[in-house]
Amino acid sequence: MLAIIDIGSNSVRLMLWANGKSLFKQVCTTRLGEGLAASGELSEAAMARTQAAVAMFCEKASSEEARTYPFATAAVRNARNGAAFCERIKAACGVEVDVVSGEEEALLGLTGALSSRKTGGIIDIGGASTEICFRDVNLVSQKKSLPVGCVSLYDRCGEDRAKLQRAIGDVLCGLDPGRTAQPVYSIGGTAATLTSLKLGLPSYDAGKMQETILTRDLMHQTAELLFSLSESERRKLPGMDASRADIIAGGALLLLNIMNFLHLDEVRFSDRDNLEGYLFARILQ
């Protein structure tokens, strides 16, 4: 059995894999990237929360006699003390953290979401970065990691819509609107919450959510709704992940802007993402 741990900017996730399939996934929201946009460093509180989550997942993997492979993304690679945090995890949990680059993260998401598909793309809105990547048979295009995510947007702009719009617009100019491929999958926690909101699910259900279509019109309506509500009101919405109620409006606006910029009428949700991508690209290659 194999255990893959994704140390993200908003959450830490675990996947257990055996016999050619994912057996179990678990997520723990730790906000590792909280305050990073302003300070350039991971805070002590955020590192402590994240270390505890990684330790919990390592214990779970050990109890299943699984080989454990942790990797980290934007918050760790961007922070001045990211390397020190990895050493801290190694000392506490006995595992070596693989810090992936932005382009690698984009490819991992693409690999996981497309699986055996030859053509398609991904939009992965994370806590501190957003990855966009497309593949048309053997040609990979975009392969971008934008320096903006739900947590960093919230830290920098709060819920000031004008500030959010400017911050998002500043990073989209690096994309090529003419280089896309279908189908396009939206992956990660923001996509999961927006999909769960559409379906009104009481809890995460990968089987019901997989391949759910999110249209550009729906994202516009969802963003308008979320910005019209307070955080406490959002928490009451069917399908809302309470741990994301503060940052989800900015995430919806970011996805809408990306879809507008790339002229995408719809995206599909995929539960398969960079967890599977890391497994396929780095371990089972």
ABEGO torsion letter per residue (X at the ends): XBBBBBBBAABBBBBBBBGGBBABBBBBBAGAABGAAAAGBBBAAAAAAAAAAAAAAAAAAAAAGBBBBBBBBAAAAABAAAAAAAAAAAAAAGBBBBBBBAAAAAAAAAAAAAEABABEBBBBBBAABBBBBBBBEABBBGGBBBBBBAAAAAAAAEABAAAAAAAAAAAAAABBAABBBOBBBBBEAAAAAAAAAAAGBABBBAAAABGBBBBAAAAAAAAAAAAABBAAAAAABBGBBAAAAAAAAAAAAAAAAAAAAAGBABBBBBABBAAAAAAAAAAAX
